[in-house]
Amino acid sequence: MFKTIFNYIGIIIWGFFALITIFYFNETIQVNSSTTAMGQSALSFKMVYSYWDYYFIFSLLILLPYVVHQIPILYKKHVSKIDTYKDRAMKLHNQDLNQNHTNRVWSVSGSHMNNPYNYSFSSTQSYGDLSGSLLNLFQKYLVNIIVIIFAPIFITFIIFRKFVK
């Protein structure tokens, strides 16, 4: 029960960011800036609702959670490992170790010396996983915008899919 409620609230929160974007480009949210003679500036926000905006709010509160529940493939997380330059450097280092490091002595073409490219850890700190997560969040954001705008088409698809089964 609580999991369903929290899931619904999470969908509404993510959809709210998409709704703000839709309102901004639909000119529902109007941002005015003014500057006084003393050089002080002020921002003022004005909300001008139309019938389309009530449709978008209804789509956010009612239709978006239904579409998310019925078509989960739209929100599937894509595991895309982005190979950063640090990851490539670590792979080359490990490959170099496997080819040239014998009997605990670093040797390149017969010369024996300490490893000049020694890493102190077996993995590097990189942002590859962060990039994949941000990509998933951006995809979720864009899908929410599309679903909020075209919700009746998605609902029609869901109904048609149920009758075809």
N, C-alpha and C positions, 0 to 999 in steps of 0.2 A: 504494500500500500504506500509506504513512505518512499520507496524507490520510484514508484510511478509518479508521485507528486514531485519529487526532486528532479526527475527526468523531464517532466512537463515544464517546471520552472527553468531548467537549463535551456530547453528549446526556446522558451519565450525570451530569455535574456539574450541568447545569440541572435534570435530573430529581431530583437529590439534594435541592435546595432544596424542590421540591414534595413529596418524600417526608418531609422533616422537618416540613413543614406538616401532612401527613396523619397522621404519628405524633403530633404535638402534639394534634390534634383527636380522634384515636382513643384518646387517653390512654395511648399507649405510652411517651411521654416525660412523666414526672411531675416537676414542679419544686416543690421544697419550700423554703420560706424559714424561717429560725429566727433569733431574736434572743436574745442572752445577757443576763444581768443587768447587764452593763457597757455594754449598748447596741450591741454588735457584732452585725452581721447576717451571715448566711451563706446561700448558695444551694446546694442539693444536687439533683442530677439522678438520676433512677432510670429505668431502662428495663425495662418489663414487656411481654414479647413474647407475642403470641397467634398463632393460626394465620393470622389475617388479615394480620398483619404480614409473615409469610413470603411470603404471596401478593403483597403490595405490593413487597417486595424483588425477588421473581422478575419481577414486572411491570416494575420499573425496569430491571433488568439485561438481560432478554431481550426482553420484548415492546415496551417503549417504543422502542428503536432500530429495531425492525422496522416499527412503525407510522409512525415518522417517515420512514423510507425509502419506505414504500409509499403513504402519503397525505401528500405534501409540501404540499398546499394548506392543511392545518391550520396550518402554520408559515410561510405566505407573509407576507412583510413588506408591510404596508400603508403606502404612502407618503401620509401625510396631513399636508399643510402647514397648520400652525396659524398663523393670521394674528394676530400680537400687536399691541398698540397701537403699538409702535414701528414695525412694518412699515406699519401704516396711516398713521402720521404721515409716514413717508418717502414713501409713495405720494402723499399729499396735497401734500407739499412739491414733489415732482417735477411734479405736475399744475399747481400754482401757478406754478412756474418756466416751464412751457411756455406758460401762458396770459398771464402778465404780464411776463416778462423779455424785453425786446426791445432790441436794439442794446447789449447789455451794461449796460443801465440798468434798475434795478428801478422799475417805475411802477405805482402803484395810483391809479386815478381821476385821472390827470394829474400826480400829485406824483412827483418824482424823488428817490430817496434810496437808500442802501445797503440791501441785503436784511437786515431785522432777524431773519429766521428762517433764516439761512444755516447749512447743515450743512457740516462740514469733510470728510466722507467721503460716498461715494455709497451706502453701506449702513450700517445700524445694527446694533449688537450686540443680538441678541435670543435668546430661549430657545425659539423656535418649533421648531427642528430637534431640540433636546434633548427637548422634550415628545413629539414623534413617536417618537423612539427609546425613551423610557421607556414609551410606550404599547405599542410592539412587544414590549419585554421583559416587561411585565405580561401581555400576551396570551399570550406563549410560556409563562410561568409557570402561568397558569390552564389552558391547554391541556394542559400536562404533568400537572397534578393530575387533570384529567378523564380523560386517557388512562391514567394509572396506576390509577385506580379502576375504570374500565370497559374495561380492555384486552381481555378476551375478546369483548366486543361489537364492538370495532374489528377484531379478528382475524377474527371471523365475517363481518363486512362485507367484508374484504379477500378472504377465500376465496370468498364468494358472488360478488363482482365478477369474480374470475378465471374462475369457472365460467360466468358469464353471457356473457363475451366469446366 
